[in-house]
């Protein structure tokens, strides 16, 4: 069973993603509400996959992605973005994100994105 760290500043979004993933055979082993906490949790929990919101207070998803990849170049991070953040998504993918999901998304979209990871 693949383990996942869910990172989003909105609690309802973390719960929503967690429910979708759990229902589809993933184990959500941690949650974080900003990029700073995401880095700590990544180091602590070593998840197989991270779903990372782009826009968050304290430290955004892009900065957090860079730090996680610095520590673990093979990290599987999927960016989660709102419409209109195409530039940031492009930068995230160029930085090393393994994919992205645009909010609002349906369950099959997130499961497909995670399923595409090696």
C-alpha positions as CSV (number, residue, x, y, z in Angstrom):
1,X,0.0,0.0,0.0
2,X,1.4,3.4,-1.0
3,X,1.7,6.0,1.7
4,X,0.7,9.6,1.1
5,X,1.4,13.0,2.8
6,X,-1.5,15.4,2.0
7,X,-0.5,19.1,2.0
8,X,-3.1,21.9,1.8
9,X,-3.9,24.9,3.9
10,X,-7.7,24.2,3.6
11,X,-8.7,21.5,6.1
12,X,-11.8,20.5,4.1
13,X,-9.5,19.9,1.0
14,X,-7.1,17.7,3.1
15,X,-10.1,15.7,4.4
16,X,-11.5,15.4,0.8
17,X,-8.2,14.2,-0.7
18,X,-7.7,11.8,2.3
19,X,-11.1,10.2,1.9
20,X,-10.6,9.8,-1.9
21,X,-7.2,8.2,-1.4
22,X,-8.2,5.9,1.5
23,X,-11.2,4.6,-0.4
24,X,-8.8,3.7,-3.3
25,X,-6.2,1.8,-1.3
26,X,-3.8,4.5,-0.3
27,X,-2.7,5.1,3.2
28,X,-2.6,8.8,4.3
29,X,0.1,8.8,6.9
30,X,0.3,12.6,7.4
31,X,-1.2,16.0,6.7
32,X,0.3,19.5,6.7
33,X,-1.3,22.9,6.3
34,X,1.8,24.7,4.9
35,X,5.0,24.0,3.1
36,X,7.2,24.4,6.3
37,X,5.3,21.6,8.1
38,X,5.3,19.6,4.9
39,X,9.1,19.5,4.9
40,X,9.2,18.4,8.5
41,X,6.5,15.7,7.9
42,X,8.3,14.4,4.8
43,X,11.5,13.9,6.7
44,X,9.7,12.4,9.6
45,X,7.4,10.0,7.7
46,X,9.1,9.3,4.3
47,X,5.8,9.0,2.4
48,X,5.8,7.3,-1.1
49,X,3.8,10.3,-2.5
50,X,3.0,13.9,-1.6
51,X,0.0,15.9,-2.8
52,X,1.1,19.5,-2.5
53,X,-1.1,22.6,-2.8
54,X,0.7,25.5,-4.5
55,X,-0.8,28.5,-2.7
56,X,-0.3,28.3,1.1
57,X,0.6,30.7,3.9
58,X,4.1,30.7,5.6
59,X,5.8,28.7,2.8
60,X,4.1,27.9,-0.6
61,X,4.1,24.6,-2.3
62,X,6.8,25.6,-4.8
63,X,9.4,26.5,-2.1
64,X,8.5,23.3,-0.2
65,X,8.8,21.2,-3.3
66,X,12.3,22.6,-3.9
67,X,13.4,21.8,-0.3
68,X,11.9,18.3,-0.4
69,X,13.7,17.5,-3.7
70,X,16.9,18.9,-2.3
71,X,16.7,16.3,0.5
72,X,15.3,13.5,-1.7
73,X,15.7,13.9,-5.4
74,X,13.5,10.9,-6.0
75,X,10.5,12.3,-4.1
76,X,7.1,11.8,-5.8
77,X,5.3,15.1,-5.5
78,X,2.0,15.9,-7.3
79,X,1.1,19.6,-7.3
80,X,-2.5,20.6,-6.6
81,X,-3.4,24.0,-8.0
82,X,-6.4,26.2,-8.6
83,X,-7.3,27.4,-12.1
84,X,-5.2,30.3,-13.3
85,X,-1.9,29.0,-11.8
86,X,-0.5,27.6,-15.0
87,X,2.8,29.5,-14.7
88,X,3.4,28.1,-11.2
89,X,2.4,24.6,-12.2
90,X,4.9,24.8,-15.2
91,X,7.6,25.9,-12.8
92,X,6.8,23.1,-10.4
93,X,7.0,20.5,-13.1
94,X,10.3,21.9,-14.4
95,X,11.6,21.8,-10.8
96,X,10.8,18.2,-10.4
97,X,7.1,17.7,-9.5
98,X,5.9,14.4,-11.0
99,X,2.5,15.8,-12.1
100,X,-0.3,18.1,-11.2
101,X,-4.0,18.2,-10.5
102,X,-6.2,21.2,-11.1
103,X,-8.9,22.1,-8.5
104,X,-11.7,21.4,-8.4
105,X,-11.0,17.8,-9.4
106,X,-12.9,14.5,-9.5
107,X,-11.8,11.4,-7.6
108,X,-10.8,9.5,-10.8
109,X,-8.5,12.4,-11.8
110,X,-6.5,12.3,-8.5
111,X,-6.4,8.4,-8.5
112,X,-5.2,8.4,-12.1
113,X,-2.5,11.0,-11.3
114,X,-1.2,9.0,-8.4
115,X,-1.5,5.7,-10.3
116,X,0.8,7.1,-13.0
117,X,3.7,7.3,-10.6
118,X,6.4,4.7,-10.7
